[in-house]
C-alpha cells in the first residue's frame, strides 16, 4: 500500500509547489529533542522501522550506526497545521542533492499530526537512492565536495500560511412586488450568473517558481569546480580520526513516487524549528565520552507494570 509523502518546490517568494510522495507507512515516532510535548520530531530507523539507539551528551543527540547499514529518516508533525520539512544528510539536501539551504530548497510536506519516512536521496519523481552508512570517502557528501559536513542529519520545519476563508456568495436584493402596479422594485438580477456556474479563483505561482523540480544529481555527476577547490583546501586540515567515522552513501535505487501539491510558507525564510541529529559508529561515540553499555539492573527494568503476575494481594510486610 502506498503512503502519502510530500515535498515542496520553493519559489523565490513564499509561494511553493509541493510533491506528495506516494509510498511509506505511518508509525509511532521518537521525539527529538526529548520532552513531554514537541511540535516536530526527527529520528533515524533501520530499514525495518526499528529506531536506532540514540544518546544525549552536551545538549546534542547522537545516533549509533554501523558501516553498510541501510537507514531511513522519519519526521513527524504533531501540530494541527501542515508543515514543510526541508531535510539534509551530511549537509546535502535530500531532494536536490545541493548544499543544504532551507530558504531556497524544497521540502517534504506533512499533514497535521502526520509522520512520514524518507528513504534516500531523491533521484527523480519515481525513485530514491537509499541512505547507507559508509566510510567518509565513500559518502555522497565527500564525493560532491563537502566532506566537512559529514556525520549530521538535519531538518527545518516551516508551517503553512493560513489559508484565507472563502468569500461568502453575494447577497441579491429581494424585489418587492407592487400588486397594484404589476411590477417589482429593487436591484435587477438580470445578468447575474447562477450560483452553480460561478467558478472559484485559482491562486497563481509566485515569481521564480519552477515548473519542474531540480533533478537529483546522480552518483556519477561531477561536483562543481568551486566545490572541488574547496574540498582540496579542506583536505589539508588535520582531523581527529577517532570521531566522525561514518558518512552516508548514495545507495541503490528504491521505488518512491511523488507528485506536486501547492504549499505556501507562513515565513519563507525563518523555520519554526531546526533539529539536528549527529551519528557515528561505536568507536566514534566512545571517543566523545558517550557510554554505550547499559547497567544490568536498569536494562532488566522496562518501567512499572500495570498488571504484575501476582494473582492475589499479599499482606504488606
C-alpha positions as CSV (number, residue, x, y, z in Angstrom):
1,X,0.0,0.0,0.0
2,X,1.3,3.5,-0.8
3,X,1.7,6.1,1.9
4,X,1.5,9.9,1.3
5,X,4.9,11.5,1.2
6,X,5.3,15.1,0.1
7,X,7.9,17.6,-0.9
8,X,7.8,21.3,-1.9
9,X,9.3,23.2,-4.8
10,X,10.1,26.5,-3.1
11,X,9.8,29.6,-5.2
12,X,11.7,32.9,-4.9
13,X,8.8,34.1,-2.9
14,X,6.9,32.1,-0.2
15,X,4.5,30.5,-2.7
16,X,5.6,27.0,-3.3
17,X,4.7,23.9,-5.3
18,X,5.0,20.7,-3.3
19,X,5.2,17.0,-4.0
20,X,3.1,14.2,-2.4
21,X,5.2,11.1,-2.1
22,X,3.0,8.0,-2.7
23,X,4.7,5.4,-0.5
24,X,5.9,4.6,3.0
25,X,3.9,4.0,6.2
26,X,2.6,5.5,9.3
27,X,4.4,4.6,12.6
28,X,5.0,5.8,16.1
29,X,7.9,8.2,16.4
30,X,10.6,9.1,18.9
31,X,10.8,12.8,19.6
32,X,14.0,14.8,19.4
33,X,14.5,16.9,21.4
34,X,13.1,14.8,24.2
35,X,10.2,16.3,26.1
36,X,6.5,15.8,27.1
37,X,5.4,17.6,24.0
38,X,7.3,18.8,21.0
39,X,5.6,20.1,17.8
40,X,8.1,18.4,15.5
41,X,10.4,15.4,15.8
42,X,13.2,13.7,13.9
43,X,14.7,10.2,14.4
44,X,16.6,7.6,12.4
45,X,15.4,4.0,12.0
46,X,16.7,0.9,10.3
47,X,15.2,-0.4,7.1
48,X,12.6,-2.5,9.1
49,X,11.4,0.5,11.1
50,X,13.2,-0.1,14.3
51,X,14.7,3.2,15.8
52,X,18.4,3.2,16.1
53,X,20.0,3.7,19.5
54,X,20.4,7.4,20.5
55,X,22.5,9.0,23.2
56,X,22.4,12.6,24.6
57,X,25.5,14.5,25.5
58,X,26.3,18.2,26.0
59,X,22.9,19.2,24.6
60,X,23.3,17.1,21.4
61,X,21.7,13.9,20.3
62,X,23.9,11.1,18.7
63,X,22.8,8.1,16.7
64,X,24.7,4.8,16.8
65,X,25.2,3.5,13.2
66,X,27.3,0.8,11.6
67,X,29.1,0.5,8.3
68,X,26.9,-0.7,5.5
69,X,23.7,-0.4,7.4
70,X,20.7,1.0,5.5
71,X,18.6,3.5,7.4
72,X,15.6,5.8,6.9
73,X,14.9,9.3,8.3
74,X,11.5,9.8,9.9
75,X,10.0,13.2,10.6
76,X,6.7,13.9,12.4
77,X,4.4,16.9,12.6
78,X,2.5,17.0,15.9
79,X,0.6,20.2,15.2
80,X,-2.7,20.9,13.6
81,X,-1.1,22.8,10.6
82,X,0.6,21.4,7.5
83,X,4.3,21.9,7.5
84,X,7.2,21.7,5.0
85,X,10.2,19.7,6.2
86,X,13.5,20.6,4.4
87,X,15.9,17.7,5.2
88,X,19.6,17.4,4.7
89,X,22.0,14.5,5.2
90,X,25.7,15.3,5.6
91,X,24.9,18.9,4.6
92,X,23.4,17.9,1.3
93,X,19.7,18.4,0.5
94,X,17.9,15.0,0.2
95,X,15.7,16.3,-2.7
96,X,18.1,18.3,-4.9
97,X,21.5,16.9,-3.7
98,X,22.8,20.5,-3.5
99,X,24.4,22.1,-0.4
100,X,21.7,22.4,2.3
101,X,19.8,25.7,2.2
102,X,16.4,25.7,3.8
103,X,15.5,29.1,2.4
104,X,15.9,28.1,-1.3
105,X,15.4,24.4,-1.3
106,X,12.3,22.2,-1.4
107,X,11.0,20.1,1.4
108,X,8.5,17.3,2.1
109,X,5.0,18.3,3.2
110,X,3.5,16.7,6.3
111,X,-0.2,16.9,7.0
112,X,-1.4,17.8,10.5
113,X,-0.4,15.1,13.1
114,X,1.3,13.0,10.3
115,X,4.6,11.1,10.2
116,X,6.5,10.2,7.1
117,X,9.6,8.2,6.2
118,X,12.4,9.5,3.9
119,X,14.3,6.5,2.4
120,X,17.0,8.2,0.4
121,X,18.3,11.0,-1.8
122,X,15.7,11.7,-4.5
123,X,16.7,10.6,-7.9
124,X,13.5,11.6,-9.8
125,X,9.8,11.5,-9.4
126,X,9.9,7.7,-9.2
127,X,13.0,6.7,-7.2
128,X,15.3,7.5,-4.4
129,X,18.9,6.4,-3.7
130,X,19.0,4.6,-0.3
131,X,20.7,6.0,2.7
132,X,23.5,3.7,3.8
133,X,26.2,4.3,6.4
134,X,29.6,4.3,4.7
135,X,33.1,5.5,5.2
136,X,33.8,9.2,4.8
137,X,35.5,8.7,1.4
138,X,32.5,6.7,0.1
139,X,29.9,9.2,1.3
140,X,27.8,11.2,-1.1
141,X,28.8,14.5,0.5
142,X,32.5,13.8,0.2
143,X,32.1,12.8,-3.5
144,X,30.2,16.0,-4.1
145,X,32.9,18.2,-2.5
146,X,31.7,18.9,1.1
147,X,33.4,16.4,3.4
148,X,33.4,18.8,6.3
149,X,29.6,18.3,6.8
150,X,29.7,14.5,7.1
151,X,28.0,13.0,10.2
152,X,24.8,15.0,10.7
153,X,21.2,14.8,9.7
154,X,19.0,18.0,9.9
155,X,15.5,19.1,9.2
156,X,14.0,22.6,9.2
157,X,10.2,22.9,9.7
158,X,8.1,25.6,8.0
159,X,4.4,25.9,8.9
160,X,1.9,26.7,6.2
161,X,0.5,30.1,5.8
162,X,-3.2,30.1,7.0
163,X,-5.4,29.8,4.0
164,X,-8.0,32.6,3.6
165,X,-11.6,31.8,4.3
166,X,-13.7,31.5,1.1
167,X,-15.6,34.7,0.3
168,X,-19.4,34.4,1.0
169,X,-21.6,34.5,-2.0
170,X,-23.0,37.9,-2.9
171,X,-26.4,38.7,-1.5
172,X,-29.0,39.6,-4.1
173,X,-31.6,42.2,-3.3
174,X,-35.1,40.8,-2.9
175,X,-37.5,42.6,-5.3
176,X,-40.8,44.0,-3.8
177,X,-43.8,43.3,-6.0
178,X,-46.4,46.1,-6.3
179,X,-49.7,44.3,-6.8
180,X,-51.5,47.5,-7.8
181,X,-49.0,48.5,-10.5
182,X,-47.9,45.0,-11.5
183,X,-44.1,45.5,-11.4
184,X,-41.3,44.9,-8.9
185,X,-38.8,47.3,-7.2
186,X,-35.2,46.7,-6.2
187,X,-31.9,45.8,-8.0
188,X,-32.3,43.9,-11.1
189,X,-30.8,40.4,-11.1
190,X,-30.6,40.2,-14.8
191,X,-27.1,39.0,-15.9
192,X,-26.2,37.5,-12.6
193,X,-24.6,34.1,-13.0
194,X,-26.4,31.2,-11.4
195,X,-24.5,30.1,-8.3
196,X,-23.7,26.7,-9.8
197,X,-21.9,28.4,-12.7
198,X,-19.6,30.6,-10.6
199,X,-16.0,29.4,-10.5
200,X,-13.5,29.7,-7.7
201,X,-10.3,31.6,-8.4
202,X,-7.1,29.6,-8.5
203,X,-4.0,31.1,-6.9
204,X,-1.1,31.7,-9.2
205,X,2.5,30.7,-8.5
206,X,4.9,33.4,-7.2
207,X,7.6,34.8,-9.4
208,X,10.6,32.5,-9.6
209,X,8.6,29.2,-9.3
210,X,9.9,26.3,-11.3
211,X,7.7,24.2,-13.5
212,X,9.7,21.1,-12.7
213,X,11.8,20.2,-9.6
214,X,15.5,20.2,-10.0
215,X,16.7,16.7,-10.9
216,X,18.6,15.0,-8.1
217,X,22.2,14.5,-9.1
218,X,23.4,11.0,-10.0
219,X,26.4,9.4,-8.2
220,X,28.5,9.8,-11.3
221,X,27.7,13.6,-11.6
222,X,30.9,15.6,-11.1
223,X,30.8,18.3,-8.4
224,X,31.1,21.9,-9.3
225,X,34.7,23.2,-9.8
226,X,34.2,25.6,-6.9
227,X,33.3,22.8,-4.6
228,X,36.3,20.7,-5.8
229,X,38.7,23.5,-4.9
230,X,37.1,23.9,-1.5
231,X,37.5,20.2,-0.9
232,X,41.2,20.3,-1.8
233,X,41.8,23.1,0.6
234,X,40.0,21.3,3.4
235,X,41.9,18.1,2.8
236,X,45.0,19.6,4.4
237,X,43.2,20.3,7.7
238,X,44.1,17.8,10.4
239,X,41.2,15.8,11.8
240,X,40.7,13.5,14.8
241,X,40.5,10.0,13.3
242,X,38.7,8.6,16.3
243,X,35.4,10.5,15.6
244,X,33.2,11.1,12.5
245,X,34.0,7.6,11.2
246,X,30.7,7.3,9.2
247,X,29.2,9.0,6.2
248,X,26.1,8.3,4.1
249,X,26.5,7.0,0.6
250,X,24.2,7.4,-2.4
251,X,22.9,3.9,-2.3
252,X,20.9,1.6,-4.6
253,X,17.7,2.8,-6.2
254,X,14.3,2.2,-4.5
255,X,10.8,2.9,-5.8
256,X,9.4,6.1,-4.4
257,X,6.7,8.0,-6.3
258,X,5.9,11.7,-5.8
259,X,3.5,14.3,-7.2
260,X,3.2,18.1,-6.8
261,X,0.8,19.9,-4.5
262,X,0.5,23.6,-3.6
263,X,2.1,24.9,-0.4
264,X,2.9,28.4,0.9
265,X,5.1,29.0,3.9
266,X,3.9,31.3,6.7
267,X,7.5,32.6,6.8
268,X,9.6,31.9,3.7
269,X,13.0,32.5,5.4
270,X,12.7,31.6,9.1
271,X,11.7,28.0,10.0
272,X,9.7,27.4,13.2
273,X,12.2,24.8,14.3
274,X,15.5,23.2,13.2
275,X,16.5,19.8,14.6
276,X,19.9,18.1,14.1
277,X,21.0,14.5,14.8
278,X,24.6,13.5,14.7
279,X,25.7,10.0,14.0
280,X,28.8,7.9,14.3
281,X,30.0,4.3,14.8
282,X,30.7,2.8,18.2
283,X,34.4,3.9,18.2
284,X,33.4,7.5,17.4
285,X,30.8,7.7,20.1
286,X,33.2,6.2,22.7
287,X,35.8,8.8,21.7
288,X,33.3,11.5,22.6
289,X,32.9,10.1,26.1
290,X,29.5,8.5,25.4
291,X,28.8,5.4,27.5
292,X,27.2,2.8,25.2
293,X,26.6,0.0,27.7
294,X,23.5,0.0,29.9
295,X,23.8,-1.1,33.5
296,X,22.3,-4.6,34.0
297,X,19.9,-3.6,36.7
298,X,18.5,-0.8,34.5
299,X,18.4,-2.9,31.4
300,X,16.2,-5.6,33.1
301,X,13.6,-3.0,34.2
302,X,11.4,-1.5,31.5
303,X,9.2,0.6,33.8
304,X,6.2,-0.1,36.0
305,X,3.9,-2.9,35.0
306,X,0.1,-2.2,35.1
307,X,-0.6,-6.0,35.5
308,X,2.0,-7.8,37.6
309,X,1.9,-11.6,37.6
310,X,0.7,-11.9,41.2
311,X,-2.7,-13.5,41.3
312,X,-3.7,-12.3,44.8
313,X,-2.9,-9.3,47.0
314,X,-0.5,-10.5,49.8
315,X,-0.4,-8.6,53.1
316,X,2.3,-5.9,53.3
317,X,5.5,-6.8,55.3
